[in-house]
Amino acid sequence: MAISSPSADVSSTSTSTSTSTSTSASSSTSTPAPVHRGRSAPRSRNGCWTCRSKAAKKRCDEQRPICGRCARTGLVCDYSPRPKKPQKKAVTTVTSTSLQKVQKDLVTRAVTPDIVLTLADESPSSVALSADDHDALRYFRTAFAQFHHTKHPQYGCISIMFQLARENPMVMHMALALGFHEMDTRRSRPAITSDAVVGGRPMQHYAAALRLLANMVGETTTITSPTDNSLDACLSTLWLMLLYEQQFGDVQGRGVQNHLRGAASLAHHRVKSMLSMTSSSLTSSSTAPRLSLYAVRMLVWIAHIDSAASSAGIGGYFSGALMQMLHEATRLEGEEAEEEDNENEDEFGSEFSDPAPPTPVDMLLRMHRYSNPLYRTTWAQSYPQVELLDDLENRSVFNLFTCCVPLRFMIAQLAASIPESNSDEGMRQFRQRAGSIARAIAKVRAGFTELLDVAKELSIETDCRQRIVANIRIVVPTFYAVQVDFHRVVALGGLDVGNNSNKSPKSTRIALGEIMRLAHQTHRHRGDEGLTRIAWPLFVAALETNDLLHRQWILDRFDGMAKLGSHLARAQQLLRDAVALQDRTGKRADIRSMMPEYGPFVLT
């Protein structure tokens, strides 16, 4: 988004003042023009595009770089240069059936992406939109998209969701529900929620989306053609519903549980038949309907939320179902390729064969990599080269993030299997599971050594203008939190230092130090709101660290984050009580057993 410099504003103001003074002097004998005030006053032509859009039609106070109305509502304030009239006319007359052509034309004419977002909001929609709806939708496409995904909002998954929403009211209702709720949460002065117009609107959209989702799932259980995007719409709606319930759901976490069960059922009935873990595709055969690249990416994103929910004891349904389906698909593939492997071993030797079966981490990472061409395939020739190279630059860090998803799920399963008594059989099984997870963590660490080393060299002065910097500060702490959480579960199970000591092995102390270092960098550049992206690493670090200054810093940050969602407020209260309990007893607190008293929360 282009923003005019302050010096340009001053120059413009001086020129305007000089012109008006000379005009006044030359016509001092004429009758002064009436001064219009209040609602009758004409809207300024120098206001931001956000206020002057057809959807808003609000008077702008022209404050730079962010006007007062955009600052209050959390909207993106657009002061980019206005296109010339012929150019503007060509853009605004485009219909909803030619979005890709519009994007290509606008890129060719070097119009800024923010103008694309503003004009696209005024195009036909699957749901009749009011002026307030346009504000919520614009927030969803800009601030929401940038917060939940570091990808440029014009070319990320949220933009693809918006294209689906324009054709599918189910997705549109959820985009509006989240847009309204998050926009109101982040306002300095939240809107009055006592009237049904403002306070009830998010729930109205949520309920409408839920009805449409139930109808769509009930109508058909199979994909009928390769061009059928109903699965894409269902997965988008489920992911948005999970985010909604995670942040604003009930204290029992029933909404998250129900949606994760629904996602698992949907995957079993509509995805299982299309999964084949071959190197070329994820389809059962070349003639069968394909899983779209977008659907594969959504499956991974839903698995991410499910693994986080499993840490709170309210998830694991979707990850368990997906891992089982991937395991079966891999087994079938292995049976088909067994004869070819035997021939290779006979001819070249056993060193060319890999008898070890793929782990859950291997399978999900393979699935994620399959969706790598998503963005360049979606936008084709209109996809900017800078975005193409940016995807390549960030590929490794997102692969590490994907590896953390099954690891969190496996650790949650390990925590649930801690034997109640120290029986030999129970401890043997627990030790066997722990050893498998330890090997998986070590394998991931070895595979991303270079990325982890780069993260250690990252300086606090480096800002987040490069997307890879922001991603490293989110993903690397998440991997280290996996190590810390695993150590805590093993210790609670009696396999490490036991319950009577808070001492940590060297690897855990290094992990804690890296979490804190990168968290300080994130807070320096993005404040408490930026820390919500690494709330779970901070949570486990506060429980495990013996550094009182670090622990107090995290507790203070959670006090600020608690205002941004009920799940964060519950996490803040439990964290303070758990830390106090550990100080009193000198033992690690079992937070999973404490959660029912406070209500579960999902920290991603």
DRENTOR-116900 format. One record per residue (C-alpha): chain; y, x, z. Coordinates in Angstrom, 3 decimals. Layout:
<recs>
   cadena         yy         xx         zz
        A          Y          X          Z
...
</recs>
This chain:
<recs>
   cadena         yy         xx         zz
        A      0.000      0.000      0.000
        A      3.305      1.472     -1.033
        A      6.054      1.379      1.594
        A      9.684      2.114      0.781
        A     11.186      5.006      2.686
        A     13.908      4.393      5.291
        A     16.345      6.455      3.262
        A     15.824      4.170      0.302
        A     16.599      1.170      2.496
        A     19.808      2.744      3.751
        A     20.903      3.621      0.233
        A     20.167      0.132     -0.995
        A     22.095     -1.386      1.900
        A     25.092      0.849      1.319
        A     25.204     -0.019     -2.371
        A     24.917     -3.722     -1.600
        A     27.721     -3.497      0.985
        A     29.999     -1.642     -1.399
        A     29.405     -4.159     -4.162
        A     30.032     -7.163     -1.916
        A     33.277     -5.565     -0.577
        A     34.721     -5.013     -4.043
        A     33.755     -8.498     -5.123
        A     35.438     -9.985     -2.052
        A     38.632     -8.052     -2.709
        A     38.876     -9.191     -6.311
        A     38.451    -12.864     -5.391
        A     40.420    -13.070     -2.160
        A     42.360    -16.083     -3.379
        A     39.283    -18.107     -4.286
        A     37.585    -20.558     -1.934
        A     34.888    -18.809      0.088
        A     31.316    -19.890     -0.644
        A     29.695    -22.037      2.027
        A     27.389    -20.175      4.390
        A     23.933    -21.708      4.709
        A     22.107    -21.287      7.955
        A     18.832    -22.464      9.455
        A     16.298    -24.227      7.223
        A     18.841    -24.763      4.438
        A     19.408    -21.022      4.004
        A     17.771    -19.533      0.895
        A     14.800    -17.256      1.432
        A     15.586    -13.582      0.969
        A     14.310    -11.906     -2.190
        A     13.854     -8.657     -0.280
        A     11.198     -9.995      2.121
        A      7.603     -8.796      2.126
        A      5.067    -10.231     -0.299
        A      2.980    -11.636      2.542
        A      5.777    -13.949      3.738
        A      6.959    -14.805      0.214
        A      3.515    -15.737     -1.145
        A      2.995    -19.296     -2.332
        A      0.471    -19.839      0.448
        A      2.874    -18.870      3.244
        A      6.430    -19.584      2.035
        A      7.880    -18.176      5.236
        A     11.279    -16.599      5.795
        A     10.906    -12.840      6.293
        A     13.177    -10.900      8.674
        A     12.844     -7.873      6.321
        A     12.062     -5.404      9.099
        A     10.495     -2.179      7.788
        A      7.766     -1.000      7.618
        A      6.293     -4.189      9.202
        A      8.241     -7.435      9.429
        A      8.270     -9.499     12.609
        A      6.012    -12.304     11.341
        A      3.299     -9.931     10.067
        A      3.448     -7.988     13.346
        A      2.967    -11.183     15.360
        A      0.109    -12.556     13.255
        A     -1.678     -9.264     12.575
        A     -1.329     -9.607      8.786
        A     -0.929     -6.738      6.342
        A      2.787     -6.440      5.566
        A      3.196     -5.798      1.838
        A      6.478     -4.189      0.715
        A      4.978     -2.713     -2.448
        A      7.175     -2.649     -5.585
        A      7.380     -5.987     -7.386
        A      5.824     -6.160    -10.816
        A      8.043     -7.077    -13.723
        A      8.130    -10.763    -14.673
        A      5.879    -10.555    -17.767
        A      3.334     -8.570    -15.739
        A      3.490    -11.001    -12.822
        A      2.978    -13.976    -15.105
        A     -0.084    -12.381    -16.671
        A     -1.650    -11.868    -13.246
        A     -0.911    -15.196    -11.618
        A     -2.252    -17.298    -14.506
        A     -5.777    -15.910    -14.160
        A     -8.463    -18.373    -13.067
        A    -11.237    -17.842    -10.570
        A    -13.856    -17.353    -13.301
        A    -12.412    -14.036    -14.418
        A    -11.949    -12.037    -11.198
        A    -13.508     -8.867    -12.583
        A    -11.206     -8.981    -15.625
        A     -8.204     -9.415    -13.316
        A     -9.254     -6.412    -11.248
        A     -9.718     -4.266    -14.358
        A     -6.329     -5.285    -15.768
        A     -4.556     -4.633    -12.495
        A     -6.131     -1.190    -12.124
        A     -5.092     -0.366    -15.693
        A     -1.506     -1.391    -14.959
        A     -1.477      0.677    -11.741
        A     -0.637     -2.328     -9.567
        A     -1.411     -1.641     -5.886
        A     -4.603     -3.134     -4.378
        A     -2.589     -5.127     -1.826
        A     -1.045     -7.179     -4.640
        A     -4.538     -7.890     -5.922
        A     -5.501     -9.238     -2.503
        A     -2.411    -11.436     -2.248
        A     -2.762    -12.955     -5.694
        A     -6.514    -13.473     -5.408
        A     -5.977    -15.611     -2.294
        A     -4.017    -18.102     -4.414
        A     -6.831    -18.617     -6.911
        A     -9.188    -21.632     -6.749
        A    -11.549    -21.713     -3.783
        A    -14.811    -23.410     -2.809
        A    -12.915    -25.005      0.129
        A     -9.509    -26.700      0.074
        A     -7.191    -24.263      1.845
        A     -4.036    -24.923      3.845
        A     -1.242    -22.390      4.381
        A     -2.790    -21.387      7.723
        A     -6.176    -21.011      6.030
        A     -4.635    -18.589      3.557
        A     -3.297    -16.516      6.459
        A     -6.743    -16.384      8.073
        A     -8.404    -15.555      4.774
        A     -5.912    -12.794      4.038
        A     -6.563    -11.372      7.508
        A    -10.313    -11.499      6.821
        A     -9.879     -9.567      3.571
        A     -7.554     -6.913      4.984
        A     -7.449     -6.232      8.736
        A    -10.959     -7.596      9.412
        A    -12.439     -5.696      6.465
        A    -10.784     -2.422      7.458
        A    -11.858     -2.746     11.087
        A    -15.518     -3.590     10.463
        A    -16.003     -1.322      7.461
        A    -14.064      1.853      6.711
        A    -14.533      1.305      2.978
        A    -11.401      0.353      0.997
        A    -11.208     -3.448      1.471
        A    -10.770     -4.025     -2.258
        A    -14.105     -2.351     -3.074
        A    -16.345     -2.910     -0.045
        A    -18.964     -5.420      1.067
        A    -16.287     -7.702      2.526
        A    -14.746     -7.986     -0.937
        A    -18.145     -8.950     -2.355
        A    -18.449    -11.534      0.434
        A    -15.123    -12.985     -0.621
        A    -16.342    -13.352     -4.194
        A    -19.379    -15.215     -2.859
        A    -17.109    -17.316     -0.631
        A    -15.047    -18.464     -3.605
        A    -18.187    -20.036     -5.054
        A    -20.042    -20.961     -1.865
        A    -18.300    -23.040      0.850
        A    -20.843    -21.887      3.443
        A    -19.606    -18.290      3.238
        A    -15.969    -19.414      2.980
        A    -16.185    -21.442      6.204
        A    -17.502    -18.418      8.109
        A    -14.847    -16.132      6.640
        A    -12.205    -18.586      7.861
        A    -13.817    -18.981     11.286
        A    -13.826    -15.237     11.908
        A    -10.404    -14.771     10.340
        A     -8.810    -17.345     12.642
        A    -10.583    -16.174     15.798
        A    -10.049    -12.431     15.349
        A     -6.453    -12.892     14.209
        A     -5.680    -14.922     17.326
        A     -7.514    -12.483     19.635
        A     -5.490     -9.506     18.431
        A     -2.082    -11.179     18.598
        A      0.250     -9.942     21.287
        A      0.878    -13.610     22.073
        A     -2.258    -15.646     21.335
        A     -1.682    -19.029     19.778
        A     -1.756    -22.092     22.033
        A     -5.361    -23.248     22.024
        A     -4.867    -26.590     23.759
        A     -4.278    -28.499     20.540
        A     -7.176    -29.189     18.232
        A     -5.335    -27.876     15.191
        A     -5.367    -24.216     16.243
        A     -7.948    -23.944     18.981
        A    -10.600    -26.075     17.292
        A    -10.275    -24.737     13.765
        A    -12.621    -21.714     14.114
        A    -15.350    -23.889     15.622
        A    -14.841    -26.534     12.943
        A    -15.403    -23.969     10.203
        A    -18.329    -22.473     12.118
        A    -19.999    -25.885     12.496
        A    -19.479    -26.664      8.805
        A    -21.058    -23.348      7.804
        A    -23.999    -23.945     10.144
        A    -24.719    -27.352      8.571
        A    -24.559    -25.935      5.057
        A    -26.816    -23.014      5.999
        A    -29.425    -25.363      7.482
        A    -29.366    -27.474      4.322
        A    -29.682    -24.479      2.001
        A    -32.558    -22.907      3.939
        A    -34.332    -26.264      4.108
        A    -34.015    -27.037      0.404
        A    -35.907    -24.035     -0.972
        A    -37.924    -21.129      0.363
        A    -38.178    -19.028     -2.796
        A    -35.842    -17.334     -5.242
        A    -36.192    -19.104     -8.581
        A    -34.453    -16.658    -10.917
        A    -33.074    -13.100    -10.968
        A    -29.527    -14.530    -11.116
        A    -29.975    -16.769     -8.063
        A    -27.475    -15.550     -5.440
        A    -28.396    -18.071     -2.752
        A    -30.108    -15.343     -0.721
        A    -26.947    -13.220     -0.901
        A    -24.934    -16.167      0.412
        A    -27.426    -16.892      3.210
        A    -27.522    -13.280      4.379
        A    -23.711    -13.038      4.257
        A    -23.368    -16.192      6.333
        A    -25.927    -14.990      8.873
        A    -24.217    -11.612      9.252
        A    -20.825    -13.283      9.787
        A    -22.346    -15.723     12.280
        A    -23.900    -12.842     14.204
        A    -20.514    -11.115     14.409
        A    -18.925    -14.363     15.564
        A    -21.524    -14.931     18.274
        A    -21.448    -11.288     19.322
        A    -17.720    -11.397     20.014
        A    -17.032    -15.007     20.979
        A    -20.433    -16.554     21.775
        A    -21.734    -18.067     25.002
        A    -22.562    -15.981     28.041
        A    -26.324    -16.536     27.646
        A    -26.344    -15.004     24.155
        A    -28.238    -17.990     22.757
        A    -26.269    -17.979     19.506
        A    -27.191    -14.361     18.750
        A    -30.831    -14.997     19.608
        A    -31.066    -18.122     17.452
        A    -29.450    -16.488     14.440
        A    -31.643    -13.401     14.703
        A    -34.728    -15.617     14.841
        A    -33.413    -17.511     11.824
        A    -32.787    -14.256      9.948
        A    -36.340    -13.111     10.721
        A    -37.748    -16.408      9.433
        A    -35.594    -16.234      6.301
        A    -36.745    -12.682      5.609
        A    -40.398    -13.682      6.048
        A    -40.174    -16.617      3.622
        A    -37.750    -15.326      0.999
        A    -37.785    -11.526      1.168
        A    -41.358    -10.511      1.957
        A    -42.718    -11.322     -1.507
        A    -40.053     -9.148     -3.154
        A    -40.555     -6.019     -1.056
        A    -42.432     -3.173     -2.646
        A    -41.666      0.284     -1.347
        A    -41.808      2.006     -4.712
        A    -39.417      4.708     -5.774
        A    -37.944      2.585     -8.565
        A    -37.374     -0.838     -7.011
        A    -37.856     -3.155     -4.082
        A    -39.594     -5.882     -6.088
        A    -43.229     -6.858     -6.107
        A    -43.401     -6.550     -9.916
        A    -41.126     -6.015    -12.889
        A    -41.202     -9.723    -13.776
        A    -40.539    -11.049    -10.273
        A    -37.014    -11.917     -9.091
        A    -35.288     -8.844     -7.732
        A    -33.685     -8.319     -4.391
        A    -30.065     -7.625     -5.240
        A    -28.497     -4.387     -4.065
        A    -26.134     -6.474     -1.977
        A    -29.024     -8.357     -0.311
        A    -30.676     -5.044      0.608
        A    -27.432     -3.783      2.147
        A    -27.068     -7.023      4.150
        A    -30.629     -6.696      5.446
        A    -29.762     -3.244      6.792
        A    -26.513     -4.548      8.350
        A    -28.326     -7.422     10.067
        A    -30.946     -4.966     11.335
        A    -28.092     -2.948     12.843
        A    -26.858     -5.931     14.888
        A    -30.431     -6.828     15.835
        A    -31.165     -3.338     17.144
        A    -27.975     -3.476     19.224
        A    -29.023     -6.876     20.568
        A    -32.459     -5.496     21.421
        A    -30.742     -3.012     23.757
        A    -29.472     -6.058     25.639
        A    -32.863     -7.768     25.671
        A    -31.839    -10.584     23.296
        A    -32.832     -9.051     19.953
        A    -35.629     -7.320     18.135
        A    -36.785    -10.396     16.218
        A    -35.344     -9.367     12.865
        A    -36.031     -5.628     13.182
        A    -39.629     -6.320     14.181
        A    -40.163     -8.649     11.218
        A    -38.478     -6.293      8.762
        A    -40.419     -3.246      9.968
        A    -43.669     -5.166      9.699
        A    -42.880     -6.231      6.131
        A    -41.902     -2.696      5.150
        A    -45.071     -1.348      6.762
        A    -47.242     -3.775      4.803
        A    -45.443     -2.988      1.557
        A    -45.848      0.737      2.202
        A    -49.538      0.305      2.983
        A    -50.127     -1.536     -0.292
        A    -48.247      1.134     -2.171
        A    -50.316      3.819     -0.464
        A    -53.569      2.144     -1.452
        A    -52.479      1.969     -5.086
        A    -51.399      5.618     -5.112
        A    -54.382      6.976     -3.149
        A    -56.411      7.825     -6.204
        A    -53.499      9.687     -7.813
        A    -52.902     11.653     -4.572
        A    -56.539     12.684     -4.436
        A    -56.359     13.989     -8.001
        A    -53.223     16.016     -7.162
        A    -54.903     17.481     -4.078
        A    -57.977     18.507     -6.088
        A    -55.848     20.183     -8.750
        A    -53.004     21.763     -6.774
        A    -54.236     21.998     -3.186
        A    -53.653     20.029     -0.014
        A    -50.161     21.452      0.503
        A    -48.880     19.067     -2.219
        A    -50.084     15.972     -0.370
        A    -48.307     14.240      2.521
        A    -50.906     12.463      4.642
        A    -48.428     11.498      7.367
        A    -47.508      7.795      7.113
        A    -43.768      6.963      6.954
        A    -42.097      6.124     10.236
        A    -39.797      3.110     10.774
        A    -36.861      5.501     10.337
        A    -38.227      6.684      6.985
        A    -38.765      3.144      5.741
        A    -35.328      1.778      6.636
        A    -33.595      4.891      5.317
        A    -35.457      4.488      2.043
        A    -34.343      0.878      1.878
        A    -30.716      1.806      2.558
        A    -30.740      4.496     -0.110
        A    -31.983      1.949     -2.631
        A    -28.665      0.094     -2.209
        A    -26.514      3.206     -2.821
        A    -25.386      2.087     -6.333
        A    -24.054     -1.233     -4.950
        A    -20.323     -0.676     -5.381
        A    -20.306      1.098     -8.719
        A    -22.710     -1.540    -10.072
        A    -20.589     -4.420     -8.816
        A    -17.287     -3.214    -10.303
        A    -18.720     -1.268    -13.240
        A    -15.985      0.329    -15.366
        A    -13.175     -0.968    -13.140
        A    -14.507      1.015    -10.158
        A    -12.007      3.840     -9.497
        A    -13.242      7.411     -9.733
        A    -11.763      8.197     -6.315
        A    -13.951      5.491     -4.756
        A    -17.006      6.794     -6.595
        A    -16.498     10.277     -5.192
        A    -15.689      8.865     -1.757
        A    -19.056      7.079     -1.701
        A    -20.817     10.336     -2.487
        A    -18.885     12.184      0.217
        A    -19.811      9.596      2.886
        A    -23.439      9.112      1.874
        A    -24.895     11.526      4.417
        A    -23.022     10.088      7.382
        A    -24.153      6.547      6.531
        A    -27.729      7.760      6.154
        A    -27.498      9.084      9.724
        A    -26.109      5.722     10.856
        A    -29.063      3.957      9.233
        A    -31.485      6.242     11.057
        A    -29.954      5.181     14.382
        A    -30.854      1.518     13.739
        A    -34.671      1.766     14.102
        A    -34.291      4.402     16.833
        A    -32.305      1.966     19.012
        A    -34.922     -0.714     18.350
        A    -37.767      1.625     19.280
        A    -36.011      2.715     22.496
        A    -35.461     -0.926     23.468
        A    -39.174     -1.557     22.969
        A    -39.932      1.495     25.091
        A    -37.698      0.193     27.889
        A    -39.506     -3.148     27.795
        A    -42.855     -1.368     28.124
        A    -42.087      0.567     31.319
        A    -45.161     -0.083     33.467
        A    -44.504     -2.044     36.638
        A    -47.092      0.028     38.454
        A    -48.073      3.654     37.946
        A    -51.450      2.793     36.444
        A    -53.060      5.546     34.400
        A    -53.467      3.368     31.299
        A    -49.902      2.025     31.465
        A    -48.419      5.488     31.881
        A    -50.596      6.842     29.064
        A    -49.305      4.239     26.624
        A    -45.733      4.722     27.801
        A    -46.005      8.493     27.400
        A    -47.491      8.075     23.921
        A    -44.625      5.828     22.800
        A    -42.033      8.142     24.299
        A    -43.533     11.126     22.499
        A    -43.405      9.291     19.165
        A    -39.715      8.447     19.649
        A    -38.909     11.996     20.761
        A    -40.430     13.336     17.542
        A    -38.492     10.806     15.464
        A    -35.197     11.805     17.123
        A    -35.962     15.494     16.588
        A    -36.751     14.845     12.918
        A    -33.450     13.041     12.396
        A    -31.546     15.807     14.200
        A    -33.161     18.431     11.972
        A    -32.393     16.414      8.838
        A    -28.674     16.128      9.623
        A    -28.023     19.521     11.207
        A    -25.154     20.351      8.867
        A    -23.378     17.052      9.486
        A    -23.710     17.449     13.260
        A    -22.383     21.005     13.036
        A    -19.363     19.821     11.029
        A    -18.685     17.155     13.663
        A    -18.591     19.876     16.332
        A    -15.893     21.702     14.361
        A    -13.737     18.594     13.850
        A    -10.312     19.044     15.430
        A     -8.327     16.386     17.257
        A     -5.368     17.111     14.946
        A     -7.356     15.885     11.940
        A     -6.243     12.310     11.266
        A     -8.328      9.503      9.799
        A     -6.777      9.333      6.338
        A    -10.013     10.744      4.976
        A    -12.669      8.077      5.432
        A    -15.370     10.602      6.232
        A    -13.405     11.731      9.303
        A    -13.293      8.198     10.706
        A    -16.980      7.704      9.884
        A    -18.025     10.929     11.598
        A    -16.178      9.858     14.745
        A    -18.123      6.572     14.716
        A    -21.599      7.607     13.566
        A    -22.156     10.947     15.291
        A    -21.424      9.533     18.793
        A    -23.886      6.736     17.996
        A    -26.643      9.276     17.283
        A    -25.868     11.173     20.473
        A    -25.932      7.884     22.388
        A    -29.466      7.329     21.069
        A    -30.470     10.615     22.715
        A    -28.763      9.731     26.001
        A    -30.262      6.243     26.127
        A    -33.731      7.620     25.369
        A    -33.394     10.125     28.212
        A    -32.367      7.356     30.633
        A    -35.304      5.121     29.660
        A    -37.788      7.985     29.956
        A    -36.338      8.908     33.349
        A    -36.567      5.298     34.565
        A    -40.200      5.296     33.408
        A    -40.944      8.311     35.564
        A    -41.712     10.801     32.792
        A    -38.631     12.995     33.088
        A    -36.650     13.856     36.219
        A    -37.522     10.529     37.821
        A    -35.363      7.917     39.518
        A    -34.241     10.092     42.402
        A    -31.976     12.432     40.476
        A    -29.070     12.126     38.094
        A    -29.623     15.566     36.596
        A    -29.751     15.687     32.803
        A    -31.435     18.169     30.466
        A    -29.280     20.512     28.426
        A    -29.616     18.458     25.215
        A    -28.321     15.366     27.010
        A    -25.372     17.253     28.479
        A    -24.461     18.515     24.998
        A    -24.718     14.965     23.653
        A    -22.443     13.655     26.415
        A    -19.886     16.344     25.678
        A    -19.821     15.501     21.965
        A    -19.465     11.765     22.665
        A    -16.460     12.412     24.871
        A    -14.847     14.892     22.486
        A    -15.069     12.578     19.484
        A    -14.047      9.561     21.579
        A    -10.853     11.353     22.644
        A    -10.114     12.025     18.976
        A    -10.651      8.381     18.045
        A     -8.423      7.212     20.880
        A     -5.714      9.654     19.851
        A     -5.529      8.180     16.352
        A     -6.658      4.552     16.789
        A     -6.197      3.603     20.427
        A     -8.424      1.320     22.494
        A     -9.136     -0.969     19.537
        A    -10.579      1.925     17.574
        A    -12.865      2.735     20.495
        A    -14.594     -0.633     20.165
        A    -16.479      0.870     17.217
        A    -18.148      3.317     19.651
        A    -18.284      1.039     22.703
        A    -22.036      1.545     23.118
        A    -21.880      5.382     23.106
        A    -19.089      5.212     25.694
        A    -21.095      2.739     27.778
        A    -24.180      4.952     28.036
        A    -22.025      8.062     28.518
        A    -20.291      6.504     31.543
        A    -23.678      5.709     33.073
        A    -25.095      9.204     32.583
        A    -22.190     11.624     32.965
        A    -21.548     13.466     36.208
        A    -17.990     14.312     35.165
        A    -15.821     12.004     37.270
        A    -12.775     12.466     35.025
        A    -14.719     11.508     31.917
        A    -16.281      8.542     33.664
        A    -12.941      7.226     34.909
        A    -11.415      7.654     31.456
        A    -14.193      5.509     29.957
        A    -13.786      2.839     32.656
        A    -10.058      2.679     31.961
        A    -10.693      2.336     28.237
        A    -13.137     -0.525     28.841
        A    -10.429     -2.282     30.854
        A     -8.299     -2.264     27.711
        A    -11.135     -3.201     25.361
        A    -12.158     -6.143     27.570
        A     -9.243     -8.134     26.133
        A    -10.731     -8.005     22.614
        A    -13.850    -10.075     23.184
        A    -15.937    -11.786     25.840
        A    -18.867     -9.432     25.155
        A    -16.647     -6.449     25.936
        A    -15.401     -8.140     29.105
        A    -18.989     -8.626     30.316
        A    -19.832     -5.028     29.441
        A    -16.793     -3.808     31.382
        A    -17.772     -5.706     34.531
        A    -21.417     -4.612     34.404
        A    -20.437     -1.000     33.749
        A    -18.164     -0.834     36.785
        A    -20.809     -2.396     39.045
        A    -23.598     -0.201     37.670
        A    -21.563      2.972     38.219
        A    -20.769      1.879     41.777
        A    -24.468      1.163     42.389
        A    -25.454      4.611     41.148
        A    -22.876      6.217     43.439
        A    -24.291      4.350     46.443
        A    -27.989      4.934     45.772
        A    -27.988      8.251     43.930
        A    -30.395      6.737     41.377
        A    -30.004      5.593     37.797
        A    -29.230      1.898     37.484
        A    -31.562     -0.151     35.291
        A    -28.865     -1.979     33.341
        A    -31.372     -4.021     31.342
        A    -32.618     -5.658     34.523
        A    -29.005     -6.252     35.651
        A    -27.845     -7.973     32.456
        A    -29.157    -11.497     33.175
        A    -26.761    -11.727     36.125
        A    -23.722    -10.868     33.983
        A    -24.780    -12.335     30.659
        A    -25.997    -10.207     27.754
        A    -23.570     -8.416     25.473
        A    -24.113     -6.735     22.130
        A    -22.390     -3.375     21.693
        A    -22.759     -1.912     18.203
</recs>
